[in-house]
Each structure stands twice: as structure tokens, then as C-alpha cells.
Amino acid sequence: MYKIVNKEILNPTVTLMDIEAPLVAAKAEPGQFIILRVSEDGERIPLTVAGYDREKGTVRIIFQLVGATTMLLGAKNVGDTIPDFAGPLGVPSKLDGLKKVLIVGGGVGCAIALPIAEKLKEMGADVTSVIGFRSRDLLILEDEFKAASTRLFVMTDDGSYGTKGNVCQPINEMLAAGETFDEVITIGPLIMMKFVVGAVRPYRIPVTVSMNPIMIDGTGMCGGCRLTLIKDGQRVTRFACVDGPDFNGYEVDFDEAMQRGTMYRAFETTAKEHVCNLLKEGN
């Protein structure tokens, strides 16, 4: 069993937890993920490693309350346990040799982008971060990004905090002014990553995207997390769990990925509503 040793509510829909998992903490690197179950008969869900403390033997996860399992996980408190916490899985982000990097995070994807920014700073890189949210109420990890970045741009769709606009706005301004980067790393909603790739494409700067398709076993056997890449004009299949989650943004078929990502939306909504009834006070 894996004990929850810390819990923080970052905003009304996003929760942070530190899980006691020393074997995972000993090997985890930015970009990797774990698969957990909240109960013995529960579903497996992948969550990206949002941080780790090797000395304490803890792994940090940050998750959004969007479905049945994340709501059950969010209902747990410090001292509670979960039965399964497998990892680290996936390929660590490739950061060696990068000197000047643009990190672009959107929403809860910022939780995945932060450890990459922190690792790059630790390696001596110049890090510019752009983080975007729908509104101030959904803002997370601003202070942590300030500490990990040489420059930080905070964007909100409604202008309630930072600068009004989307994450592509400062990207376009920097690139138009002649600024360049060794690499752009973007993590967030698929539509956001698609537009970031589009903004950077004319400048031929390498772009890495972090993909989070539907995933079941995390070992490449089930095929649920398959993605289509377009390489040299040919369509090829890759699996996010073993080949990723990082991919060359210029090669990803985002339209197909977005279509596949909505396949179970109706089922997820029903499951979420059911869990909400179970978690009502007094039940």
C-alpha cells in the first residue's frame, strides 16, 4: 500500500498529492508517469510525475477532478493509502545539451511542465516559461515557475490575471522579434499544443509535445494509447506509454488524437455523476 503523506488543493478542480513510494522516487525523472489504482477493483489511470524527493522517498502527482477515479482519489486524505502505484513508466524527457528553452504549459499540463523547467534550470539552461489558464481561479504553480524560469509569462483567456490572451501571443511576439530557442517544449490540451506547433513551425525550432491519450496497461500491450505520426510522408503508429509520452510535435496527427480523446466522453460524464452521488455528505 502507498501512503498519502501530503495533500494540497491547488484550485477547485486540481489537487496535489505526495505519495510515499521510495522505489519509484529513486528512479523517476521529468517526463515519466505512473499508473495507479485507487481501489483493488478500480480502473488504472496514468498520471505524470509532477515531482519527486529521493531522500524522503515520495512522488508528487497533480491531477484534475474530471472522472470517476480522480474524484475518488481526490476524496482521500493524508494518511490514507492506495493499493497500486506503478512506475516510473515512459521515456524521460531528453534535456541534455539544451541551453535556451521555451516551456509552454496549459492548465493542469503546467504540473507536467514544471519538473522539466526545474531540471533545465538545475542543468544551467536559460528557461522562458509561458503558462496559460482560462481564468485566475484556475491558476496553479505560479511561484514555482517563477523560481524555475528566467522569464515567466502568465496568460488568462479572460484577462482576470496576468495578460489577456492565449499562450501563442507571447510566443509570436518573441519569435517575430528575432528571438530563438534550442527547443520548445509544450504540455497541455491537445488543441493548445497543436497551435503552439503551428506558431513555431515557420521558424523551424524543434518542438516537443507531451501526449496523454487513453492508456490502460502502460506497457504497450493493449494498444489503447496509440498515436499516428507522419514521418517522411508515411503514417506510422507509436504508443505513448513506451515510445513517449514525448514526441516531435511536427510529426503528431493532432486531429486524429483529438478525435480519439473524445470517444468515451459520454461514459466518463456518467461515471463522474455516479461518483458524485456516492461522495455526497451523509452517504
TORKOL-4160 file (C-alpha; in steps of 0.2 Angstrom, whole numbers, padded with zeros to 4 digits, m for minus):
283
<pt num="1" X="0000" Y="0000" Z="0000"/>
<pt num="2" X="0006" Y="0018" Z="m0004"/>
<pt num="3" X="0003" Y="0031" Z="0009"/>
<pt num="4" X="m0003" Y="0049" Z="0005"/>
<pt num="5" X="0009" Y="0060" Z="0015"/>
<pt num="6" X="0004" Y="0077" Z="0009"/>
<pt num="7" X="m0012" Y="0084" Z="0000"/>
<pt num="8" X="m0015" Y="0102" Z="m0006"/>
<pt num="9" X="m0030" Y="0109" Z="m0015"/>
<pt num="10" X="m0022" Y="0120" Z="m0029"/>
<pt num="11" X="m0039" Y="0126" Z="m0036"/>
<pt num="12" X="m0057" Y="0120" Z="m0036"/>
<pt num="13" X="m0053" Y="0106" Z="m0049"/>
<pt num="14" X="m0035" Y="0102" Z="m0046"/>
<pt num="15" X="m0027" Y="0093" Z="m0032"/>
<pt num="16" X="m0008" Y="0089" Z="m0027"/>
<pt num="17" X="m0003" Y="0074" Z="m0018"/>
<pt num="18" X="0014" Y="0067" Z="m0012"/>
<pt num="19" X="0014" Y="0048" Z="m0011"/>
<pt num="20" X="0026" Y="0038" Z="m0001"/>
<pt num="21" X="0034" Y="0027" Z="m0015"/>
<pt num="22" X="0053" Y="0025" Z="m0012"/>
<pt num="23" X="0056" Y="0013" Z="m0026"/>
<pt num="24" X="0048" Y="0024" Z="m0039"/>
<pt num="25" X="0055" Y="0040" Z="m0031"/>
<pt num="26" X="0073" Y="0033" Z="m0033"/>
<pt num="27" X="0071" Y="0031" Z="m0052"/>
<pt num="28" X="0059" Y="0044" Z="m0058"/>
<pt num="29" X="0064" Y="0058" Z="m0070"/>
<pt num="30" X="0054" Y="0073" Z="m0078"/>
<pt num="31" X="0043" Y="0067" Z="m0092"/>
<pt num="32" X="0039" Y="0050" Z="m0085"/>
<pt num="33" X="0022" Y="0044" Z="m0077"/>
<pt num="34" X="0015" Y="0032" Z="m0065"/>
<pt num="35" X="m0001" Y="0021" Z="m0066"/>
<pt num="36" X="m0011" Y="0020" Z="m0050"/>
<pt num="37" X="m0027" Y="0012" Z="m0044"/>
<pt num="38" X="m0037" Y="0019" Z="m0030"/>
<pt num="39" X="m0045" Y="0003" Z="m0025"/>
<pt num="40" X="m0041" Y="m0016" Z="m0028"/>
<pt num="41" X="m0055" Y="m0017" Z="m0041"/>
<pt num="42" X="m0053" Y="0001" Z="m0048"/>
<pt num="43" X="m0048" Y="0006" Z="m0065"/>
<pt num="44" X="m0030" Y="0010" Z="m0069"/>
<pt num="45" X="m0026" Y="0028" Z="m0073"/>
<pt num="46" X="m0009" Y="0036" Z="m0079"/>
<pt num="47" X="m0003" Y="0052" Z="m0070"/>
<pt num="48" X="0013" Y="0061" Z="m0075"/>
<pt num="49" X="0026" Y="0063" Z="m0061"/>
<pt num="50" X="0025" Y="0081" Z="m0056"/>
<pt num="51" X="0040" Y="0080" Z="m0044"/>
<pt num="52" X="0049" Y="0068" Z="m0033"/>
<pt num="53" X="0060" Y="0068" Z="m0017"/>
<pt num="54" X="0073" Y="0054" Z="m0017"/>
<pt num="55" X="0078" Y="0057" Z="0001"/>
<pt num="56" X="0060" Y="0056" Z="0008"/>
<pt num="57" X="0055" Y="0043" Z="m0005"/>
<pt num="58" X="0040" Y="0052" Z="m0011"/>
<pt num="59" X="0032" Y="0056" Z="m0028"/>
<pt num="60" X="0021" Y="0070" Z="m0032"/>
<pt num="61" X="0006" Y="0069" Z="m0043"/>
<pt num="62" X="m0006" Y="0083" Z="m0048"/>
<pt num="63" X="m0022" Y="0079" Z="m0055"/>
<pt num="64" X="m0038" Y="0086" Z="m0061"/>
<pt num="65" X="m0055" Y="0080" Z="m0055"/>
<pt num="66" X="m0063" Y="0075" Z="m0072"/>
<pt num="67" X="m0069" Y="0057" Z="m0070"/>
<pt num="68" X="m0074" Y="0044" Z="m0058"/>
<pt num="69" X="m0057" Y="0038" Z="m0052"/>
<pt num="70" X="m0049" Y="0056" Z="m0050"/>
<pt num="71" X="m0064" Y="0061" Z="m0039"/>
<pt num="72" X="m0062" Y="0045" Z="m0028"/>
<pt num="73" X="m0043" Y="0049" Z="m0027"/>
<pt num="74" X="m0047" Y="0067" Z="m0023"/>
<pt num="75" X="m0058" Y="0062" Z="m0009"/>
<pt num="76" X="m0044" Y="0053" Z="0000"/>
<pt num="77" X="m0034" Y="0062" Z="0013"/>
<pt num="78" X="m0017" Y="0062" Z="0022"/>
<pt num="79" X="m0014" Y="0045" Z="0030"/>
<pt num="80" X="m0025" Y="0036" Z="0018"/>
<pt num="81" X="m0017" Y="0023" Z="0006"/>
<pt num="82" X="m0019" Y="0017" Z="m0012"/>
<pt num="83" X="m0015" Y="m0001" Z="m0017"/>
<pt num="84" X="m0006" Y="0002" Z="m0033"/>
<pt num="85" X="0007" Y="0015" Z="m0039"/>
<pt num="86" X="0017" Y="0008" Z="m0053"/>
<pt num="87" X="0032" Y="0016" Z="m0061"/>
<pt num="88" X="0041" Y="0026" Z="m0067"/>
<pt num="89" X="0035" Y="0022" Z="m0084"/>
<pt num="90" X="0038" Y="0030" Z="m0101"/>
<pt num="91" X="0054" Y="0038" Z="m0108"/>
<pt num="92" X="0061" Y="0053" Z="m0098"/>
<pt num="93" X="0062" Y="0070" Z="m0107"/>
<pt num="94" X="0078" Y="0072" Z="m0117"/>
<pt num="95" X="0086" Y="0088" Z="m0110"/>
<pt num="96" X="0104" Y="0086" Z="m0112"/>
<pt num="97" X="0113" Y="0099" Z="m0122"/>
<pt num="98" X="0099" Y="0112" Z="m0121"/>
<pt num="99" X="0105" Y="0129" Z="m0116"/>
<pt num="100" X="0090" Y="0140" Z="m0120"/>
<pt num="101" X="0072" Y="0133" Z="m0119"/>
<pt num="102" X="0054" Y="0139" Z="m0121"/>
<pt num="103" X="0042" Y="0129" Z="m0109"/>
<pt num="104" X="0024" Y="0131" Z="m0113"/>
<pt num="105" X="0011" Y="0124" Z="m0101"/>
<pt num="106" X="m0008" Y="0125" Z="m0102"/>
<pt num="107" X="m0020" Y="0122" Z="m0087"/>
<pt num="108" X="m0016" Y="0106" Z="m0077"/>
<pt num="109" X="m0002" Y="0102" Z="m0090"/>
<pt num="110" X="0008" Y="0115" Z="m0081"/>
<pt num="111" X="0011" Y="0102" Z="m0067"/>
<pt num="112" X="0020" Y="0091" Z="m0080"/>
<pt num="113" X="0030" Y="0106" Z="m0087"/>
<pt num="114" X="0036" Y="0112" Z="m0070"/>
<pt num="115" X="0048" Y="0097" Z="m0066"/>
<pt num="116" X="0055" Y="0099" Z="m0084"/>
<pt num="117" X="0058" Y="0118" Z="m0081"/>
<pt num="118" X="0066" Y="0114" Z="m0064"/>
<pt num="119" X="0078" Y="0101" Z="m0071"/>
<pt num="120" X="0083" Y="0113" Z="m0085"/>
<pt num="121" X="0087" Y="0126" Z="m0073"/>
<pt num="122" X="0097" Y="0114" Z="m0062"/>
<pt num="123" X="0107" Y="0110" Z="m0078"/>
<pt num="124" X="0111" Y="0128" Z="m0081"/>
<pt num="125" X="0099" Y="0132" Z="m0095"/>
<pt num="126" X="0090" Y="0148" Z="m0099"/>
<pt num="127" X="0072" Y="0144" Z="m0097"/>
<pt num="128" X="0057" Y="0155" Z="m0103"/>
<pt num="129" X="0040" Y="0149" Z="m0097"/>
<pt num="130" X="0023" Y="0153" Z="m0104"/>
<pt num="131" X="0009" Y="0146" Z="m0094"/>
<pt num="132" X="m0010" Y="0149" Z="m0098"/>
<pt num="133" X="m0026" Y="0147" Z="m0089"/>
<pt num="134" X="m0045" Y="0151" Z="m0093"/>
<pt num="135" X="m0046" Y="0162" Z="m0078"/>
<pt num="136" X="m0037" Y="0167" Z="m0062"/>
<pt num="137" X="m0047" Y="0154" Z="m0052"/>
<pt num="138" X="m0038" Y="0140" Z="m0061"/>
<pt num="139" X="m0020" Y="0147" Z="m0059"/>
<pt num="140" X="m0008" Y="0135" Z="m0052"/>
<pt num="141" X="0011" Y="0134" Z="m0048"/>
<pt num="142" X="0015" Y="0152" Z="m0052"/>
<pt num="143" X="0028" Y="0154" Z="m0039"/>
<pt num="144" X="0036" Y="0138" Z="m0043"/>
<pt num="145" X="0038" Y="0143" Z="m0061"/>
<pt num="146" X="0045" Y="0160" Z="m0056"/>
<pt num="147" X="0058" Y="0151" Z="m0047"/>
<pt num="148" X="0062" Y="0139" Z="m0061"/>
<pt num="149" X="0062" Y="0152" Z="m0075"/>
<pt num="150" X="0072" Y="0166" Z="m0081"/>
<pt num="151" X="0056" Y="0174" Z="m0088"/>
<pt num="152" X="0038" Y="0170" Z="m0085"/>
<pt num="153" X="0023" Y="0175" Z="m0095"/>
<pt num="154" X="0006" Y="0171" Z="m0086"/>
<pt num="155" X="m0009" Y="0172" Z="m0098"/>
<pt num="156" X="m0028" Y="0170" Z="m0095"/>
<pt num="157" X="m0041" Y="0169" Z="m0108"/>
<pt num="158" X="m0052" Y="0182" Z="m0099"/>
<pt num="159" X="m0039" Y="0194" Z="m0093"/>
<pt num="160" X="m0043" Y="0191" Z="m0075"/>
<pt num="161" X="m0024" Y="0189" Z="m0071"/>
<pt num="162" X="m0008" Y="0191" Z="m0080"/>
<pt num="163" X="m0010" Y="0196" Z="m0098"/>
<pt num="164" X="m0026" Y="0193" Z="m0108"/>
<pt num="165" X="m0024" Y="0181" Z="m0122"/>
<pt num="166" X="m0018" Y="0163" Z="m0126"/>
<pt num="167" X="m0001" Y="0156" Z="m0124"/>
<pt num="168" X="0003" Y="0159" Z="m0143"/>
<pt num="169" X="0003" Y="0178" Z="m0140"/>
<pt num="170" X="0020" Y="0180" Z="m0132"/>
<pt num="171" X="0027" Y="0166" Z="m0142"/>
<pt num="172" X="0023" Y="0175" Z="m0158"/>
<pt num="173" X="0030" Y="0191" Z="m0151"/>
<pt num="174" X="0046" Y="0184" Z="m0146"/>
<pt num="175" X="0049" Y="0174" Z="m0162"/>
<pt num="176" X="0044" Y="0189" Z="m0173"/>
<pt num="177" X="0057" Y="0200" Z="m0163"/>
<pt num="178" X="0070" Y="0188" Z="m0169"/>
<pt num="179" X="0072" Y="0178" Z="m0153"/>
<pt num="180" X="0076" Y="0159" Z="m0155"/>
<pt num="181" X="0077" Y="0144" Z="m0144"/>
<pt num="182" X="0086" Y="0127" Z="m0144"/>
<pt num="183" X="0069" Y="0119" Z="m0141"/>
<pt num="184" X="0051" Y="0122" Z="m0137"/>
<pt num="185" X="0043" Y="0110" Z="m0125"/>
<pt num="186" X="0024" Y="0111" Z="m0124"/>
<pt num="187" X="0012" Y="0102" Z="m0112"/>
<pt num="188" X="m0007" Y="0105" Z="m0111"/>
<pt num="189" X="m0023" Y="0102" Z="m0120"/>
<pt num="190" X="m0021" Y="0095" Z="m0137"/>
<pt num="191" X="m0028" Y="0110" Z="m0146"/>
<pt num="192" X="m0016" Y="0121" Z="m0137"/>
<pt num="193" X="m0001" Y="0110" Z="m0142"/>
<pt num="194" X="m0007" Y="0110" Z="m0160"/>
<pt num="195" X="m0007" Y="0129" Z="m0161"/>
<pt num="196" X="0010" Y="0131" Z="m0152"/>
<pt num="197" X="0017" Y="0119" Z="m0165"/>
<pt num="198" X="0009" Y="0129" Z="m0179"/>
<pt num="199" X="0016" Y="0146" Z="m0171"/>
<pt num="200" X="0034" Y="0139" Z="m0171"/>
<pt num="201" X="0034" Y="0129" Z="m0187"/>
<pt num="202" X="0039" Y="0144" Z="m0198"/>
<pt num="203" X="0055" Y="0146" Z="m0188"/>
<pt num="204" X="0060" Y="0128" Z="m0189"/>
<pt num="205" X="0063" Y="0127" Z="m0170"/>
<pt num="206" X="0062" Y="0109" Z="m0163"/>
<pt num="207" X="0046" Y="0106" Z="m0154"/>
<pt num="208" X="0042" Y="0093" Z="m0141"/>
<pt num="209" X="0025" Y="0089" Z="m0136"/>
<pt num="210" X="0019" Y="0078" Z="m0121"/>
<pt num="211" X="0005" Y="0066" Z="m0126"/>
<pt num="212" X="m0008" Y="0059" Z="m0114"/>
<pt num="213" X="m0020" Y="0048" Z="m0124"/>
<pt num="214" X="m0031" Y="0034" Z="m0117"/>
<pt num="215" X="m0020" Y="0022" Z="m0108"/>
<pt num="216" X="m0023" Y="0005" Z="m0099"/>
<pt num="217" X="m0008" Y="m0006" Z="m0095"/>
<pt num="218" X="0006" Y="0006" Z="m0098"/>
<pt num="219" X="0017" Y="m0007" Z="m0106"/>
<pt num="220" X="0012" Y="m0006" Z="m0125"/>
<pt num="221" X="0002" Y="m0022" Z="m0125"/>
<pt num="222" X="m0016" Y="m0015" Z="m0125"/>
<pt num="223" X="m0013" Y="m0003" Z="m0139"/>
<pt num="224" X="m0025" Y="0010" Z="m0131"/>
<pt num="225" X="m0013" Y="0024" Z="m0131"/>
<pt num="226" X="m0008" Y="0023" Z="m0150"/>
<pt num="227" X="m0004" Y="0038" Z="m0159"/>
<pt num="228" X="m0002" Y="0042" Z="m0178"/>
<pt num="229" X="0014" Y="0051" Z="m0183"/>
<pt num="230" X="0018" Y="0057" Z="m0200"/>
<pt num="231" X="0036" Y="0053" Z="m0204"/>
<pt num="232" X="0043" Y="0057" Z="m0221"/>
<pt num="233" X="0026" Y="0057" Z="m0229"/>
<pt num="234" X="0021" Y="0040" Z="m0221"/>
<pt num="235" X="0009" Y="0037" Z="m0207"/>
<pt num="236" X="0016" Y="0026" Z="m0193"/>
<pt num="237" X="0009" Y="0020" Z="m0176"/>
<pt num="238" X="0018" Y="0023" Z="m0160"/>
<pt num="239" X="0012" Y="0020" Z="m0142"/>
<pt num="240" X="0013" Y="0034" Z="m0129"/>
<pt num="241" X="0017" Y="0023" Z="m0115"/>
<pt num="242" X="0033" Y="0015" Z="m0121"/>
<pt num="243" X="0038" Y="0027" Z="m0135"/>
<pt num="244" X="0033" Y="0043" Z="m0126"/>
<pt num="245" X="0025" Y="0052" Z="m0119"/>
<pt num="246" X="0036" Y="0065" Z="m0128"/>
<pt num="247" X="0035" Y="0066" Z="m0147"/>
<pt num="248" X="0041" Y="0078" Z="m0161"/>
<pt num="249" X="0027" Y="0090" Z="m0162"/>
<pt num="250" X="0029" Y="0092" Z="m0181"/>
<pt num="251" X="0025" Y="0073" Z="m0183"/>
<pt num="252" X="0009" Y="0071" Z="m0172"/>
<pt num="253" X="m0008" Y="0069" Z="m0181"/>
<pt num="254" X="m0017" Y="0081" Z="m0168"/>
<pt num="255" X="m0034" Y="0080" Z="m0177"/>
<pt num="256" X="m0034" Y="0061" Z="m0175"/>
<pt num="257" X="m0028" Y="0062" Z="m0157"/>
<pt num="258" X="m0042" Y="0074" Z="m0153"/>
<pt num="259" X="m0055" Y="0063" Z="m0161"/>
<pt num="260" X="m0049" Y="0048" Z="m0151"/>
<pt num="261" X="m0048" Y="0058" Z="m0135"/>
<pt num="262" X="m0067" Y="0061" Z="m0135"/>
<pt num="263" X="m0073" Y="0043" Z="m0139"/>
<pt num="264" X="m0078" Y="0040" Z="m0121"/>
<pt num="265" X="m0083" Y="0057" Z="m0115"/>
<pt num="266" X="m0101" Y="0052" Z="m0113"/>
<pt num="267" X="m0096" Y="0037" Z="m0102"/>
<pt num="268" X="m0084" Y="0047" Z="m0092"/>
<pt num="269" X="m0098" Y="0060" Z="m0088"/>
<pt num="270" X="m0110" Y="0047" Z="m0082"/>
<pt num="271" X="m0097" Y="0039" Z="m0071"/>
<pt num="272" X="m0092" Y="0055" Z="m0064"/>
<pt num="273" X="m0110" Y="0059" Z="m0060"/>
<pt num="274" X="m0112" Y="0042" Z="m0051"/>
<pt num="275" X="m0097" Y="0045" Z="m0040"/>
<pt num="276" X="m0103" Y="0062" Z="m0036"/>
<pt num="277" X="m0119" Y="0054" Z="m0028"/>
<pt num="278" X="m0108" Y="0042" Z="m0018"/>
<pt num="279" X="m0097" Y="0056" Z="m0011"/>
<pt num="280" X="m0112" Y="0067" Z="m0006"/>
<pt num="281" X="m0111" Y="0071" Z="0013"/>
<pt num="282" X="m0120" Y="0058" Z="0023"/>
<pt num="283" X="m0119" Y="0044" Z="0011"/>
